[in-house]
Amino acid sequence: MNSGLVIIPTYNEIENIENIVRAVFSLHKPFHILIVDDNSPDNTAEKIKEIQREFSDNLFLEQREKKAGLGTAYVHGFKWALARNYEFVFEMDADFSHNPIDLERLYDACYFGGADLAIGSRYVTGVNVVNWPLSRVLLSYFASVYVRMITGMKIMDATAGFICYNRKVLESINLDKIKFIGYAFQIEMKYRAFSKHFNLQEVPVIFTDRTKGESKMSGSIIKEAIIGVLSLRIKKMFNKL
């Protein structure tokens, strides 16, 4: 079994999905890909099934009945990966905001660099974001400042969603207790790993905003992150995390 699985959640990503799959499979290091699709009305899943004819041994699809949030899609993928013999499990977006080439750098940080959780970080070496409006850059950057203040994590990009997990990290977390689905999900996973004293390392990446399809960002996701961080810290204080 391949040691690395890239989980890509999708909802209406038919404009991007074939290109991102081919980009990952063109890398020097071989990865498997699991697409978790939330019944996309644009027939993303049907496109994936078409591509599977070419990549039947390393492209997998899990279809869910409805849109249920990014966090639950990743948890679904984590459980799928843990039921199989994958040593490293990745989170990555479908829209090329995460450069597939950087998958190898995240892998190297874990395999060679001793990281238990490698984070593709937009802010560890400055602000490395392309095509975002200033308002969104500031929101994202200061969200991480807020997270550091509340949680004590020394992570410059706490809301990053480009991640490599060592299998043992996911095995140590009760995935059924993961509560959040948006930005707060990314924070929660890092905080749970941090609280268990795993080695979190940031790998500098350049984040490029999507050019095709629509962003899934919403006000409710931002609100969840603000309130969720406080909730996580309080649970940690009372040993209920």
C-alpha positions as CSV (number, residue, x, y, z in Angstrom):
1,M,0.0,0.0,0.0
2,N,1.2,3.5,-0.8
3,S,2.4,5.3,2.3
4,G,0.8,8.7,1.4
5,L,-2.8,9.6,0.9
6,V,-4.0,13.0,-0.2
7,I,-7.6,13.8,0.9
8,I,-9.4,16.4,-1.3
9,P,-12.9,17.4,-0.3
10,T,-15.0,18.6,-3.2
11,Y,-18.2,20.5,-3.7
12,N,-18.8,21.9,-7.2
13,E,-15.2,21.5,-8.3
14,I,-15.7,20.1,-11.8
15,E,-13.6,22.9,-13.2
16,N,-10.6,22.0,-11.1
17,I,-10.8,18.3,-10.2
18,E,-9.2,16.7,-13.3
19,N,-6.3,19.1,-13.3
20,I,-5.5,18.8,-9.6
21,V,-5.7,15.0,-9.8
22,R,-3.3,14.9,-12.7
23,A,-1.0,17.4,-11.1
24,V,-0.7,15.2,-7.9
25,F,-0.1,12.1,-10.0
26,S,2.6,13.8,-12.0
27,L,4.8,14.3,-8.9
28,H,8.1,12.4,-8.5
29,K,6.8,10.8,-5.3
30,P,3.7,8.6,-5.8
31,F,0.7,9.5,-3.8
32,H,-2.8,8.1,-3.6
33,I,-5.8,10.4,-3.7
34,L,-9.1,10.1,-1.9
35,I,-11.9,12.5,-3.1
36,V,-14.6,13.1,-0.6
37,D,-17.5,14.6,-2.6
38,D,-20.6,16.1,-1.0
39,N,-23.0,15.3,-3.8
40,S,-21.9,18.2,-6.0
41,P,-24.7,19.3,-8.3
42,D,-22.2,20.1,-11.0
43,N,-21.4,16.3,-11.3
44,T,-17.9,16.5,-9.9
45,A,-18.3,12.9,-8.7
46,E,-19.1,11.7,-12.2
47,K,-16.0,13.4,-13.5
48,I,-13.9,11.6,-10.9
49,K,-15.4,8.3,-11.9
50,E,-14.4,9.0,-15.5
51,I,-10.8,9.7,-14.4
52,Q,-10.8,6.6,-12.2
53,R,-10.8,4.5,-15.4
54,E,-7.2,5.7,-16.0
55,F,-6.1,5.7,-12.3
56,S,-8.1,2.8,-10.9
57,D,-5.4,1.7,-8.5
58,N,-4.6,5.1,-6.8
59,L,-7.7,7.3,-7.2
60,F,-10.6,6.7,-4.8
61,L,-14.0,8.4,-4.3
62,E,-16.2,8.6,-1.3
63,Q,-19.6,10.2,-2.0
64,R,-21.7,11.7,0.7
65,E,-25.4,12.4,0.5
66,K,-25.2,16.2,1.0
67,K,-23.0,19.1,1.8
68,A,-21.9,18.7,5.4
69,G,-18.9,20.9,5.9
70,L,-15.2,20.7,5.3
71,G,-14.4,19.3,8.8
72,T,-16.7,16.4,8.5
73,A,-15.4,15.6,5.0
74,Y,-11.9,15.4,6.4
75,V,-12.9,13.3,9.3
76,H,-14.6,10.9,6.9
77,G,-11.4,10.8,4.9
78,F,-9.2,10.3,8.1
79,K,-11.3,7.3,9.1
80,W,-11.0,5.9,5.6
81,A,-7.2,6.3,5.7
82,L,-6.9,4.8,9.2
83,A,-8.8,1.7,8.0
84,R,-6.0,1.2,5.5
85,N,-2.2,1.1,5.7
86,Y,-1.4,4.8,5.1
87,E,1.5,6.2,7.1
88,F,1.0,9.8,6.1
89,V,-2.3,11.6,5.4
90,F,-2.6,14.9,3.7
91,E,-5.2,17.7,3.6
92,M,-5.3,19.7,0.3
93,D,-7.8,21.9,-1.5
94,A,-9.0,21.1,-5.0
95,D,-8.7,24.6,-6.4
96,F,-4.8,24.9,-6.7
97,S,-4.6,27.4,-3.8
98,H,-2.3,24.7,-2.5
99,N,0.5,23.9,-4.9
100,P,0.7,20.1,-5.4
101,I,4.5,20.3,-5.6
102,D,4.5,21.3,-1.9
103,L,3.1,17.9,-1.0
104,E,6.6,16.5,-1.3
105,R,8.0,19.2,1.0
106,L,5.3,18.4,3.6
107,Y,6.1,14.7,3.3
108,D,9.8,15.4,3.7
109,A,9.2,17.5,6.9
110,C,7.5,14.4,8.4
111,Y,9.5,11.6,7.0
112,F,13.0,13.2,7.2
113,G,12.4,16.2,9.5
114,G,10.8,14.5,12.4
115,A,7.5,16.4,12.2
116,D,4.4,14.7,13.5
117,L,2.2,17.3,11.8
118,A,3.6,19.5,8.9
119,I,1.7,22.7,8.1
120,G,1.9,24.4,4.8
121,S,2.2,27.9,6.2
122,R,1.3,31.2,4.5
123,Y,2.8,33.3,7.3
124,V,5.9,31.6,8.7
125,T,8.2,33.7,6.5
126,G,6.1,36.8,6.0
127,V,2.8,37.0,4.1
128,N,2.9,34.6,1.1
129,V,-0.6,35.0,-0.3
130,V,-1.4,35.8,-4.0
131,N,-4.6,37.3,-5.3
132,W,-6.4,37.8,-2.0
133,P,-8.0,41.2,-1.2
134,L,-6.2,42.9,1.7
135,S,-9.3,42.5,3.9
136,R,-9.1,38.7,3.7
137,V,-5.3,38.7,4.2
138,L,-5.7,40.7,7.4
139,L,-8.6,38.5,8.6
140,S,-6.6,35.4,8.1
141,Y,-3.4,36.7,9.5
142,F,-4.9,38.2,12.7
143,A,-7.0,35.1,13.2
144,S,-3.8,33.3,13.7
145,V,-2.5,36.0,16.1
146,Y,-5.8,35.5,18.0
147,V,-5.3,31.8,18.1
148,R,-1.8,32.1,19.4
149,M,-2.9,34.4,22.2
150,I,-5.7,32.1,23.3
151,T,-4.2,28.7,22.9
152,G,-0.5,29.2,23.5
153,M,0.4,27.5,20.2
154,K,3.4,29.0,18.5
155,I,1.9,28.5,15.0
156,M,2.0,31.4,12.6
157,D,-0.7,29.9,10.3
158,A,-3.2,28.3,12.7
159,T,-6.0,28.2,10.1
160,A,-3.9,26.6,7.4
161,G,-5.6,23.7,5.6
162,F,-2.6,22.3,3.7
163,I,-1.4,19.6,6.2
164,C,0.5,16.3,6.4
165,Y,-0.3,14.1,9.4
166,N,1.7,11.3,10.6
167,R,-0.7,8.4,11.1
168,K,0.0,8.3,14.9
169,V,-1.4,11.8,15.3
170,L,-4.8,10.8,13.8
171,E,-4.8,7.6,15.8
172,S,-4.4,9.5,19.0
173,I,-7.3,11.8,18.4
174,N,-10.9,10.8,19.0
175,L,-12.2,11.9,15.6
176,D,-15.8,11.4,16.8
177,K,-15.2,14.3,19.2
178,I,-14.2,16.8,16.4
179,K,-16.8,19.5,16.6
180,F,-16.0,22.2,14.1
181,I,-16.4,22.3,10.3
182,G,-14.6,25.4,8.9
183,Y,-11.6,27.5,10.0
184,A,-12.2,26.2,13.5
185,F,-11.8,22.6,12.4
186,Q,-8.2,23.4,11.2
187,I,-7.5,25.1,14.5
188,E,-9.1,22.3,16.5
189,M,-7.0,19.6,14.8
190,K,-3.8,21.5,15.4
191,Y,-4.7,22.2,19.0
192,R,-5.5,18.6,19.8
193,A,-2.2,17.5,18.4
194,F,-0.4,20.3,20.2
195,S,-2.1,19.3,23.5
196,K,-0.8,15.8,23.0
197,H,2.7,17.1,22.7
198,F,3.2,16.2,19.1
199,N,5.8,18.0,17.0
200,L,4.1,20.6,14.8
201,Q,6.3,22.1,12.1
202,E,5.5,24.9,9.6
203,V,6.7,24.6,6.0
204,P,6.6,27.9,4.1
205,V,4.3,27.8,1.0
206,I,2.8,30.3,-1.3
207,F,-1.0,30.3,-1.3
208,T,-2.7,31.4,-4.5
209,D,-6.4,32.1,-4.5
210,R,-8.6,30.1,-6.8
211,T,-9.1,31.2,-10.4
212,K,-12.0,28.7,-11.1
213,G,-15.0,27.9,-9.1
214,E,-16.4,29.7,-6.0
215,S,-15.0,30.2,-2.5
216,K,-16.7,28.4,0.3
217,M,-15.9,31.1,2.9
218,S,-18.8,32.5,4.8
219,G,-19.6,34.7,7.8
220,S,-20.8,31.7,9.9
221,I,-17.4,30.0,9.3
222,I,-15.6,33.0,10.7
223,K,-17.9,33.2,13.7
224,E,-17.3,29.5,14.4
225,A,-13.6,30.1,14.5
226,I,-13.8,33.1,16.9
227,I,-16.1,31.3,19.4
228,G,-14.5,27.9,18.8
229,V,-11.0,28.9,19.9
230,L,-12.3,30.0,23.2
231,S,-14.4,26.8,23.6
232,L,-11.3,24.7,22.9
233,R,-9.2,26.6,25.4
234,I,-11.8,26.3,28.1
235,K,-12.2,22.5,27.5
236,K,-8.4,22.2,27.8
237,M,-8.4,24.1,31.1
238,F,-10.9,21.6,32.6
239,N,-9.2,18.5,31.0
240,K,-12.2,17.9,28.7
241,L,-10.6,18.4,25.4
